[in-house]
Each structure stands twice: as structure tokens, then as C-alpha cells.
Amino acid sequence: MGRHWVVVMMCSLLVACISSFYSKPEPVLGEDIATISEEYVKATRGGLLDFTAVIPAKVYHPKDGYIHYERLWCLDSDKGSVEEYQALISKVCRLKSGEMKGEWCVSDNGQQPLFSAVMELNGTTCTGGDPASIIHTLEPISSVNSAEWQLSAEALGFQKAQ
């Protein structure tokens, strides 16, 4: 048992240490928002060690038709910012033929939610002095046209244009 614990700890340390070798994502049409967000987190992570890197952040809700991603991490302000993340998400939204309305990327006619993404500083500071940040995304598992996604998006705050 002791040997396994050492292996687990060494793997965790390795994952945490190599996180500084990631580059920022580029907007890609076929990539899901959770993956783009995770790449952004890895590229902007502050400090040498980040044990949150081994905690899963993507949760699938198949009955409700959506993927929920949420990550709390220490943001290195020299590597990224809330404004930079929102600009990245806006580019992805435009690639999907949508426009950002608050945290929601919506279809051109404003009737269909394509995804939701928001990044915020939570007001606390990490041990190394970096601001603690959080990203929260929602997106359909399969199609933006699925009834499950439409109902879930509305229950989670999406409002159709009037």
C-alpha cells in the first residue's frame, strides 16, 4: 500500500509541475468549450504546483443533454486575464455563427443557446499571490437543437430574445 501511495503522489507532482508547458488555445470550430477552457486554465495557471490539475472538472449530464465544466485555479496575471478569456470565447462564438449576450453564445436570431461560458476572479488570493479564478461553462452534449439541451439551458438561465 505504501508503494502505491508514493506512485500516486509522484504522478500528481509530475502533472502539477508540467502544467507550465502548455500554450494558450486557439479558437477552433469543432472543439468543445470545456476543452478550450481547460487548455486556457492549463496555459495560465500560476505557481509551480497545482494539485487541482488532477481533479476532473467536466461533468456530463446525458439525461439533460449538456456538459458542465467548472474549474477553480490560481491565475498567473502575466499569462492571462478575464478579458483575454472572454475575447477567446467570443471568437469561438462567432465561429459557431453566434454572438455573445452576457455569458451566453446565442444564435443570430437570439432564439437558440449555443453555449454558456464565464470566467471570474473570486476575490481571494492564492498562496503565491495569484488571484483565485473560476471558469464555468455549459454546452450541449450533441446538438444545439436537442430538446433536452434547450430545456436545460432555459432552466440554467438562458432567455430567448423577445
C-alpha positions in Angstrom: 0.0 0.0 0.0 2.8 2.4 0.9 4.4 1.9 -2.5 1.2 2.8 -4.4 0.8 5.9 -2.4 4.3 7.1 -3.4 3.5 6.4 -7.1 0.2 8.3 -6.9 2.0 11.3 -5.2 4.8 11.2 -7.8 2.3 11.2 -10.7 0.3 14.1 -9.1 3.5 16.1 -8.7 4.6 15.4 -12.2 1.2 16.6 -13.6 1.3 19.7 -11.5 4.9 20.5 -12.5 4.5 20.1 -16.2 1.4 22.3 -16.3 3.7 25.3 -17.1 4.5 23.8 -20.6 1.0 24.4 -22.1 0.2 27.0 -24.7 -3.0 29.0 -24.9 -5.7 27.6 -27.1 -6.7 29.0 -30.5 -10.4 29.2 -31.4 -11.4 26.1 -33.4 -14.9 25.5 -34.7 -15.0 21.7 -33.9 -13.6 22.0 -30.4 -16.0 22.0 -27.4 -16.0 24.9 -25.0 -14.9 22.8 -22.0 -11.8 21.6 -23.8 -10.9 25.1 -24.9 -11.4 26.4 -21.3 -9.3 23.6 -19.8 -6.5 24.4 -22.2 -6.7 28.1 -21.2 -6.6 27.1 -17.5 -3.5 24.9 -18.1 -1.8 27.7 -20.0 -2.5 30.5 -17.4 -2.0 28.6 -14.2 0.1 30.3 -11.6 2.6 28.8 -9.2 4.9 25.8 -9.6 2.4 23.2 -8.2 -1.3 23.0 -8.8 -3.0 20.0 -7.3 -6.3 21.0 -8.8 -4.9 19.8 -12.1 -5.8 16.2 -11.1 -9.4 16.9 -10.2 -11.9 16.2 -13.0 -13.8 19.3 -14.0 -16.0 18.1 -16.9 -19.3 16.5 -15.9 -21.7 15.0 -18.5 -25.5 15.2 -17.8 -26.8 12.8 -20.6 -30.5 12.9 -19.4 -30.4 16.7 -19.5 -28.3 16.9 -22.7 -25.4 19.1 -21.6 -21.8 19.2 -20.4 -20.9 21.2 -17.4 -17.3 22.4 -16.8 -16.1 24.2 -13.8 -12.5 24.9 -12.7 -11.1 26.9 -9.8 -7.4 27.7 -10.2 -4.7 30.3 -9.5 -4.4 32.6 -12.5 -1.0 34.0 -13.3 -1.9 37.6 -14.3 1.2 37.7 -16.5 -0.1 34.8 -18.6 -3.9 35.6 -18.9 -6.9 37.6 -17.8 -10.7 37.5 -17.6 -10.8 39.9 -20.6 -8.5 37.6 -22.7 -10.6 34.5 -21.9 -13.8 36.3 -22.8 -12.2 37.5 -26.1 -11.3 33.9 -26.9 -14.8 32.7 -26.1 -16.3 35.5 -28.3 -14.2 34.3 -31.2 -15.4 30.7 -30.7 -19.0 32.0 -30.6 -18.5 33.9 -33.9 -17.1 30.7 -35.5 -20.3 29.0 -34.5 -22.3 31.8 -36.2 -23.4 33.2 -32.9 -23.0 36.3 -30.7 -22.3 36.7 -27.0 -25.2 38.0 -24.9 -23.8 38.2 -21.4 -22.4 34.7 -20.6 -24.5 33.0 -23.4 -23.4 32.5 -27.0 -26.7 32.6 -28.9 -27.8 32.0 -32.5 -28.1 35.0 -34.8 -31.9 35.2 -34.2 -31.4 35.0 -30.4 -33.7 32.0 -30.0 -31.2 29.3 -29.6 -28.5 28.8 -26.9 -25.2 27.6 -28.4 -23.2 27.5 -25.1 -22.5 29.5 -22.0 -19.1 30.5 -20.7 -17.9 32.9 -18.0 -14.7 33.5 -16.1 -14.5 35.5 -12.9 -12.0 36.3 -10.2 -13.5 35.1 -6.9 -11.9 37.8 -4.7 -9.4 35.6 -2.9 -5.6 35.3 -3.4 -3.7 32.0 -3.7 -0.6 31.2 -1.6 1.8 32.5 -4.3 -0.1 35.8 -4.6 -2.0 35.0 -7.8 -5.8 35.7 -7.9 -8.1 32.7 -7.5 -10.2 32.4 -10.6 -13.1 30.3 -11.8 -14.4 29.2 -15.2 -17.9 27.9 -15.6 -19.2 26.6 -19.0 -22.4 24.8 -20.2 -22.8 23.3 -23.7 -24.9 20.7 -25.4 -23.6 17.1 -25.5 -24.8 16.5 -29.0 -26.8 19.1 -30.9 -27.9 22.7 -30.0 -31.3 21.6 -31.5 -31.9 18.8 -28.9 -35.0 19.4 -26.7 -33.0 18.3 -23.6 -30.4 21.0 -24.2 -33.0 23.7 -24.9 -34.9 22.9 -21.7 -31.7 22.7 -19.6 -30.3 25.9 -21.0 -33.5 27.7 -20.1 -33.5 26.2 -16.6 -29.9 27.3 -16.2 -30.6 31.0 -17.2 -30.8 31.3 -21.0 -33.6 33.6 -22.1 -34.8 33.8 -25.7 -34.8 37.2 -27.4 -38.1 38.9 -27.3 
